[in-house]
Amino acid sequence: MGKARPPKLFHLKAQDKKELRQMLSGGIQQVRVVLRALALLQLDAGLSGPKVSRTVPFAAQAIRTIAKRYQQGGPERALFERKRTGHAELLQASDKQRIIAMVCSQPPGGERVGRCA
């Protein structure tokens, strides 16, 4: 069995590290975003991809990819996925709002059925 390769040096910019810590300390975030932020902070602390993968449920290669994306485009690129191209929205925003208003309103002659506030 060969020797494990040494971890690549990875460092966050001071401002990025501060923002990641603030993001993790409060507010609601998607789980993936939180896990990516944790991975970046652990890499910055000198841990290797395989060691980070023991505490953050991503494969070591995925963690290296997150680090590479940070180096290419900063925290925005590393934490968030690009908007994917796909099929067009079926409803426009105004149509969605009308449907929500209709569902949340009083039925014509009965009791309130919806669970809207």
Order of alpha helices (4+ residues) and beta strands (2+ residues): alpha-alpha-alpha-alpha-alpha
